[in-house]
Amino acid sequence: MKRYGWVASLLIGSLLCWAPTGWAQSQYTVRLGDTLTGIARRHNLTLEQMLQANPSLRNDPDLILVGQKLLLPKGATPSVADVLATPLPPQVQPRVAISTTRRRPAFASLNLPTVGRPGNREGGSKRGSGCAKDKAQKLRVLLPEGNYGQTLQDYATFFWYIPELERPTPVEFQLRRVNSQGQLGELVHSETFTSSGGGIGSLTLPATAAPLAVGQEYEWSIAVQCTLDGMAGEPDAWMIALGRIERISPDNPRLTAALAQANLGDYPAILAEAGVWYDALQMLVALRRQNPTDQELLQDWSNLLGRIGFSAIANQPLRCVQPNPRGGFARCS
């Protein structure tokens, strides 16, 4: 059985239940569909406060497990330096080992909903690929051919591919509700940032936005402003791709039980087998960020993108624009 070098950095179960005497904290058990951002928001905490109380998650807040015990701070929380200087209890047994014999076959049984939605998961300008250096490359949102995927999460992560651009260029992300007639409704969140492209990008919905509602469908888009003024009438003004996301109910005892008993490395395959596209993608990316040279994870990534016809971009670097725990947004790669 293989163990990653970062196993020791993830303090699971009883470690996260433990704190030095005098820290006014309580426990929270992670449930299916939880994100650290959502847990913090529901308890009137900031993401930074949650990370101070649970410093093992600072390297990647996406790597939380169903059934994991987290600390909820009450009032002042200790500094990260104080936590890291505190001896660890000897009984901790992390649940993060990787078993390849179990997870690899599951990627072959990706059960995606047979749902088609309007949209364009591959986008360019009216005349081609706009401001991409290689005009054969297109902007893409990472979704199956039906332009639709599901999530269990309240604060989901969205993924796209931007080809290398001719220059640093403004990029706009938008998320809108879709009404019962399939028409676009209110704007839920928008974010503009500058990108040079050349990789897989992602953005996690921040705590300043309302959580995704169960049973609600949304349309999201990524738009690259290729011209300085972004005049809509110009053929090469924008490169745009878009797709749909729906949050499904996390009330799923069977999936909850499967994940609660699984190692962290099994999560992407289990979620893929359950057809929860966004969450499978997010967990696999989080594992890759922690283990960028791991060949098995690279193969899993290639296999997953291959299932949606995007094998050609599987070797592209990972880039992201994520909520900063101290407010605003931060670049990560």
N, C-alpha and C positions, 0 to 999 in steps of 0.2 A: 504494500500500500504506500502510495506516494504522499509526502507531506510537503507543502510549500514552506519556503523560508520565513514567510510572514505569519505562520500559524501562531507563533508566540505573541504577535502583536494584537491579535483579536482576543479579547478577554470575554469569554462567553459564560452564560449560566451563572454559577455561583459567584464568580469574580465580580460580575456587574451587580450582584446583590449586596456586595460587601463594601463597606466604607469605614474609615476611622471613626471612632467615637466622637460625637460632637457635630458631625455633619448632619444638618437637618434635611434629610432626603427620604423619598419613598420609592417604591418599586413600581415598574410598569412592565407588563408582559406583552411582547410584540405579537400582533395579530396579523392574519392574512390581509394584505393590502396596505399595511402601514408603511409610512415613510418617516424618516426622522423629522423632516420638515412638518409633516402633518401632526405627529405626536407633540412636537413643541408647540404648534399653534393651538391645538386643542387644550393644552394645559397652560396657556398664557405665558409661554416661555419663548425665548429666542433660540435659533439654531446654535448660536455660540454658547448659550447657557447649557444646552444639552451636550454639546461637545466637551465643555469643561467638566461636566459631571461624568461623562463617558469618553475619556480621552482615547481609548482604543479605537474609536470610530473616526477619529479626526483624519486619518489617511484616506478614508473613503466612506462617507456616511451612507452610501448605498448598500454596504455589506452588513445588513442586519438580517437576523433569522427569525422565523416564526417560532414563538416560544421563548425567545431570548429575554432575559431580564435586564432592563435598563434602569438607571437611576434618574428620578425626577427631582431636580433641585428645588428646595424651598428657601427663598431668601438668597443670601450670598452663597456662592459656590467656590470651592477651592481652586487655586490656580493649577494649570496643567503641570507646571514644574513640581508642585507639591504632590500631585497625584503620581507622577512618574517616579518620584523619589520614595514613594511608599512601598514597602515590601509586598510582594504578591502572596496571597494565601496558597499553600502548597497543593490543595485538593482540586485545583482547576483542571478540567479536561476539555479543551476546545473541541468543537464539533465541526471541524473544517477540513478534514482529510479528504482527498480526492480518490474516488474509485472509478477508474476508467471502464471497467467491465459493465458497470451499471448505467452510466450516463451515455456512452456512445451510441448504443442502439436506439435510445429515445429520440435522438435528433433525426432518425429516419422515419419517425412517426409524428411529424409535425402536423397537428390537427387544427388547421386554420378554419375559421367560419367561412362558409361558402356565401359570402356577402359581397356584392359589388356596389360601389358608391361613385357618384360623379367626382371628378377630380383628375389630376394629372400628376402621377408620382415621378415622372420625368419631365422636366421643364426646360425651356430655352426661351429666347426672344422670338419675335415673329419671323426673323430671317435665319435663325439658327441658334447658336449657343452664346450669343451676346458678347460679353467681355471675357469669356474663357480663352486662355492662351491657345489651347487645342480645340478647334471648333467642332471636333468630333465628340467632345466630352459634354455631357449634359448635367445640369443640376438635378438631383434626385432626393426624394424623401424615402426613407427606408421603410417601405411598406410592401405587403404582398400585392399582386396584380389587381386585386379588387379595390385598391385605395382605402382599405379599411383594416383596422386592428383593434384589439381589446386590451384593456388594462384593469387590474384590480386596485391600482394605487390612487390615493387622493391627490398626490402631487407627482404626476408622471413625468417621464423624461422622453423627449422627442429627438429623433436622429435624422440626419440628412447628409448628403454628400455634395460638396461644392468643388468643382474642378479648379485647378490653379487659374487664378485670374490675372489679367494684364496689369493690375495695380491694386493696392488696398482699396476696398470698395464697401460702401454702406450696405448692410444686410438687415432686413426687417423680418422678425418672427411675429406672427399673429395667431391668436386662438379665439374662435368664435363659437357660440352655441348654434346648434341646428334645431329648428323647431319641428313639430310633429308632421308638418307638410314637407319637410326636407329643405326648407329655406334657411338661409343664414340669418342669425339673430344678433344679439348683443356681443360686443367685443369683451372677452374675458381678460385677455392679457396681450400686450405687445411689448416688444423689446427690439431696439436697434443697436447694432454693433458693427465694427469694421472688421473685414476679413480679407485675407489674400487667397483664400481657398486652399485647394490642394490637400483635402482630407475629409474624414468623417467628422462632422460636427454634431453637437448635441446641446440641448438646453433643458434644464429641469424647472418646472413651474415653481416660482418662488412663493414664500409665505405671504407676500403682499397680495397675491391673487386668491380668489375663493377656491376651495378644493373642488376637484371634479365631482359632479353629482352622479350617484349610482343610477344607471338607466338613461343617462343623458348622453347624446351624441354631440361631438364637436368637430369643426373643421379647422385644421391648422395649415399654415402656409409659411414658406420661406421664400423671400423675394430679394434678389440681388439687384441693386440700383446701378446699372451699368453706365449711365450718363450722369453728368454733374447735376443736371436739373431734374432728371427722372421724368421727362415729359412723356405722358402716356401714349401720345400719338407717334412717337418715334419707334421704328421697328426694333431697334436694339436697346431700348431704354431700360427694360427689366428682363431678368430671368426669373421665372416663378414656377414653383412646384407645390402641390398641396395634396392633402389626404385627410382621412377621418380617424377619429379615436372615440371609443365608447368605454365608459367605466362600467364594468359588470359587478354584480354583488359579490362581496368577499365572504358571504355566508355560504361556504362550501366546505363541509366537514371532511369530505374525502381528500380534497387537495390540501386542506389544513393539516390533516394527519400525515400525509405523504411528506410535506415540507418539514413538519415538526420533527420527523425522524431522520431527515436527510442531512448529509454533509453539505456544506456551503457549495462545494464544487458540483453537486448534483442539481442545484437549483435551476440553472438555465435549461437543462434537458427536461426536467419535470414540468416547468412552466411551458416549454415549447410543446410538449406532449399534450398539455391541457389546452393548448391553443391561445395562450395569453401572450400575444406577440410582443407588445411593448415591454413587458416585465422580463421575458426571457432575454430580449436584446439588452436591456439595461443591466441585468445581472452578469451576463457574459462580458459586456464591456467593462464593468467594474472589476471583474476577475482579471481581465487582460491588462487593465491599468496597473494592477498590483503585480502582475507577472508578465511584463511585455515581451519576454523572450521565450516563454513557455510554448513549445511546439504543439502540444496537445490542445491548448486553448486556441492557438492560431488555426489549427485544423478545424476545431469546432466552429470558430468564427466563419471560416471559409465555407463550411458545410451549411451553416444557417443562412448566410447570404445567398449561397447557391440555390437554396430552396425557393427563393423569391426571384431568381434570375439576375442577381447582382454580383456574381462571382468576380467580375472584372474589377470591382473596386475593393475586394476583400483585403488587398495588401496596402490600402491607403492608411496613412497615420490617423490616430484618434485625436481629435481636437474638441474643445467644448467651451461653452460660456455658461458658468454655473452661478447660482446665488452665493454671494459672499456671506459667511456667518456673521460678519460684523456690519452687514448692510451693503446694498448695491450688488454688483456682479463682478466676478473675477474670472480671468482666463485660466484655463488649465489645459494640459496636453499630455 
